[in-house]
């Protein structure tokens, strides 16, 4: 199962043009020796909940994919389960595994797969109109405050602009479709401006960078799912002059 997950992710990254910086995988399992079952107050079902920490270093904040592959229960047909990645950072992550049902639950386990991307620009890609997505730029929720996890990615943009002194770019901010159109336009503009401010603070001339907030008007994919909305919330830059 894990090999199938890896193949799907690798193919997805290939066709979307992302550069893979790091790829790691592992597994998890816990059994009934963990602290006792609880009863769901609404349904009376047995509930087992466990958080497992993984100290796995990455060059940038990774994306985590998971699957449940092992279920040990008295009646597998009567058990439901979920696994969620939490507190994801460059230092590691936490998996929260929850299972519940009206049968005895003895153990549950599965696999995780992680990949972290970083900006890589080849010289032949520096053509006017080429757009690069900044995959590791993060902001406070509903704010334009850059988080420290963004600095490595933006430092690569600084190096690119330093090494290519004639290049001028537009930094664009994008949101999902949640919230009012005017608010999303303003937020995306502020995030583009904050990104520019960081780059300029590192010595790049301000007149080489323009900014534009597009709000929800240029989605990469459907906003119908959480994953789609997350993908649409992004910062990009486009080559204007080389």
C-alpha positions as semicolon CSV with decimal commas, in nm:
position;residue;x (nm);y (nm);z (nm)
1;X;0,000;0,000;0,000
2;X;0,279;0,242;0,092
3;X;0,451;0,182;-0,243
4;X;0,127;0,275;-0,422
5;X;0,104;0,595;-0,217
6;X;0,465;0,681;-0,304
7;X;0,403;0,620;-0,674
8;X;0,094;0,842;-0,677
9;X;0,270;1,127;-0,499
10;X;0,583;1,107;-0,716
11;X;0,374;1,113;-1,034
12;X;0,169;1,405;-0,902
13;X;0,483;1,603;-0,824
14;X;0,629;1,522;-1,165
15;X;0,332;1,637;-1,369
16;X;0,288;1,956;-1,166
17;X;0,654;2,049;-1,201
18;X;0,748;2,056;-0,832
19;X;1,107;1,988;-0,725
20;X;1,141;1,724;-0,455
21;X;1,391;1,819;-0,187
22;X;1,333;1,533;0,059
23;X;1,116;1,222;0,074
24;X;1,085;1,007;0,386
25;X;0,848;0,736;0,506
26;X;0,776;0,518;0,806
27;X;0,505;0,333;0,994
28;X;0,314;0,346;1,321
29;X;0,125;0,101;1,543
30;X;-0,030;0,094;1,886
31;X;-0,229;-0,173;2,066
32;X;-0,465;-0,208;2,360
33;X;-0,178;-0,162;2,606
34;X;-0,218;0,216;2,562
35;X;-0,424;0,402;2,820
36;X;-0,774;0,256;2,841
37;X;-1,072;0,287;2,617
38;X;-1,319;0,569;2,660
39;X;-1,685;0,571;2,572
40;X;-1,822;0,826;2,330
41;X;-2,081;1,017;2,534
42;X;-2,315;1,046;2,235
43;X;-2,304;0,698;2,084
44;X;-2,165;0,483;2,364
45;X;-1,904;0,347;2,121
46;X;-1,558;0,244;2,234
47;X;-1,305;0,512;2,140
48;X;-0,926;0,480;2,130
49;X;-0,721;0,794;2,068
50;X;-0,342;0,812;2,047
51;X;-0,089;1,079;1,945
52;X;0,250;0,963;1,819
53;X;0,541;1,206;1,776
54;X;0,800;1,173;1,499
55;X;1,126;1,371;1,519
56;X;1,213;1,375;1,150
57;X;1,412;1,678;1,026
58;X;1,340;1,837;0,687
59;X;1,489;2,128;0,495
60;X;1,143;2,285;0,474
61;X;0,797;2,218;0,615
62;X;0,679;1,884;0,470
63;X;0,342;1,757;0,357
64;X;0,234;1,436;0,531
65;X;0,031;1,154;0,373
66;X;-0,100;0,862;0,579
67;X;-0,287;0,536;0,544
68;X;-0,428;0,279;0,788
69;X;-0,312;-0,071;0,690
70;X;-0,349;-0,278;1,010
71;X;-0,669;-0,312;1,212
72;X;-0,696;-0,564;1,496
73;X;-1,054;-0,569;1,624
74;X;-1,310;-0,828;1,729
75;X;-1,529;-0,726;1,436
76;X;-1,351;-0,516;1,172
77;X;-1,679;-0,434;1,001
78;X;-1,789;-0,241;1,309
79;X;-1,483;-0,018;1,349
80;X;-1,413;0,322;1,200
81;X;-1,087;0,513;1,220
82;X;-0,902;0,826;1,118
83;X;-0,544;0,954;1,122
84;X;-0,447;1,321;1,120
85;X;-0,107;1,493;1,094
86;X;-0,065;1,774;1,349
87;X;0,204;2,024;1,450
88;X;0,390;1,971;1,122
89;X;0,720;2,159;1,108
90;X;1,075;2,121;0,979
91;X;1,155;1,933;1,302
92;X;0,889;1,664;1,266
93;X;0,519;1,606;1,322
94;X;0,254;1,434;1,533
95;X;0,009;1,173;1,408
96;X;-0,325;1,163;1,588
97;X;-0,489;0,823;1,539
98;X;-0,852;0,775;1,641
99;X;-1,059;0,458;1,618
100;X;-1,411;0,393;1,740
101;X;-1,683;0,131;1,713
102;X;-1,917;-0,100;1,903
103;X;-1,663;-0,383;1,917
104;X;-1,336;-0,454;2,099
105;X;-1,043;-0,266;1,943
106;X;-0,707;-0,432;2,006
107;X;-0,469;-0,237;1,784
108;X;-0,433;-0,016;1,478
109;X;-0,143;0,089;1,258
110;X;-0,039;0,215;0,918
111;X;0,215;0,406;0,711
112;X;0,317;0,767;0,668
113;X;0,493;0,934;0,379
114;X;0,637;1,286;0,380
115;X;0,786;1,512;0,117
116;X;0,932;1,859;0,149
117;X;0,988;2,088;-0,146
118;X;1,219;2,381;-0,198
119;X;1,245;2,638;-0,472
120;X;1,482;2,538;-0,750
121;X;1,515;2,751;-1,063
122;X;1,721;2,637;-1,359
123;X;1,884;2,900;-1,578
124;X;1,684;2,791;-1,883
125;X;1,362;2,857;-1,689
126;X;1,431;3,230;-1,650
127;X;1,194;3,338;-1,927
128;X;0,954;3,631;-1,918
129;X;0,611;3,508;-1,813
130;X;0,737;3,203;-1,621
131;X;0,565;3,164;-1,283
132;X;0,710;2,989;-0,979
133;X;0,502;2,883;-0,681
134;X;0,656;2,944;-0,339
135;X;0,556;2,623;-0,165
136;X;0,701;2,705;0,176
137;X;0,572;3,055;0,251
138;X;0,341;3,067;0,553
139;X;0,138;3,334;0,732
140;X;-0,056;3,364;1,055
141;X;-0,418;3,259;1,007
142;X;-0,617;3,535;0,832
143;X;-0,318;3,772;0,860
144;X;-0,027;3,891;0,649
145;X;0,239;3,823;0,913
146;X;0,512;3,599;0,771
147;X;0,603;3,295;0,982
148;X;0,966;3,201;1,041
149;X;0,920;2,878;0,843
150;X;0,901;3,101;0,533
151;X;1,248;3,247;0,558
152;X;1,444;2,963;0,396
153;X;1,223;2,969;0,086
154;X;1,236;3,348;0,058
155;X;1,612;3,347;0,108
156;X;1,632;3,131;-0,204
157;X;1,437;3,399;-0,392
158;X;1,683;3,658;-0,259
159;X;1,975;3,449;-0,386
160;X;1,808;3,403;-0,724
161;X;1,756;3,779;-0,762
162;X;2,110;3,849;-0,643
163;X;2,256;3,605;-0,895
164;X;2,036;3,743;-1,175
165;X;2,067;4,118;-1,130
166;X;1,860;4,213;-1,437
167;X;1,556;4,007;-1,345
168;X;1,239;4,186;-1,233
169;X;0,944;3,998;-1,085
170;X;0,582;4,029;-0,980
171;X;0,490;3,869;-0,649
172;X;0,126;3,759;-0,644
173;X;-0,092;3,661;-0,350
174;X;-0,386;3,420;-0,382
175;X;-0,663;3,298;-0,149
176;X;-0,932;3,032;-0,150
177;X;-1,301;3,119;-0,188
178;X;-1,383;3,138;0,184
179;X;-1,482;3,488;0,293
180;X;-1,587;3,809;0,120
181;X;-1,432;3,893;-0,216
182;X;-1,308;4,235;-0,100
183;X;-1,149;4,090;0,212
184;X;-0,970;3,819;0,013
185;X;-0,839;4,074;-0,236
186;X;-0,703;4,289;0,046
187;X;-0,552;3,992;0,231
188;X;-0,381;3,857;-0,081
189;X;-0,237;4,203;-0,155
190;X;-0,106;4,240;0,200
191;X;0,057;3,897;0,185
192;X;0,224;3,980;-0,146
193;X;0,345;4,309;0,005
194;X;0,479;4,130;0,315
195;X;0,668;3,886;0,095
196;X;0,823;4,173;-0,100
197;X;0,914;4,357;0,221
198;X;1,115;4,059;0,345
199;X;1,303;4,025;0,015
200;X;1,377;4,399;0,003
201;X;1,501;4,385;0,364
202;X;1,770;4,144;0,242
203;X;1,912;4,397;-0,001
204;X;1,710;4,354;-0,321
205;X;1,608;4,686;-0,482
206;X;1,239;4,762;-0,434
207;X;1,195;4,875;-0,795
208;X;1,272;4,523;-0,918
209;X;0,958;4,384;-0,752
210;X;0,592;4,464;-0,807
211;X;0,308;4,305;-0,611
212;X;-0,050;4,208;-0,691
213;X;-0,326;4,047;-0,487
214;X;-0,563;3,831;-0,690
215;X;-0,786;3,704;-0,411
216;X;-0,979;3,397;-0,521
217;X;-0,979;3,482;-0,894
218;X;-0,699;3,246;-1,003
219;X;-0,749;2,909;-0,830
220;X;-0,519;2,621;-0,918
221;X;-0,789;2,366;-0,842
222;X;-1,142;2,331;-0,706
223;X;-1,224;2,493;-0,371
224;X;-1,467;2,210;-0,290
225;X;-1,226;2,032;-0,052
226;X;-0,990;2,133;0,230
227;X;-0,695;2,009;0,024
228;X;-0,805;2,215;-0,275
229;X;-0,850;2,530;-0,069
230;X;-0,507;2,482;0,089
231;X;-0,350;2,452;-0,257
232;X;-0,522;2,770;-0,374
233;X;-0,390;2,972;-0,078
234;X;-0,045;3,052;-0,210
235;X;0,220;3,307;-0,307
236;X;0,387;3,302;-0,650
237;X;0,629;3,513;-0,846
238;X;0,640;3,571;-1,221
239;X;0,937;3,684;-1,430
240;X;0,861;4,028;-1,580
241;X;1,205;4,110;-1,718
242;X;1,524;3,912;-1,763
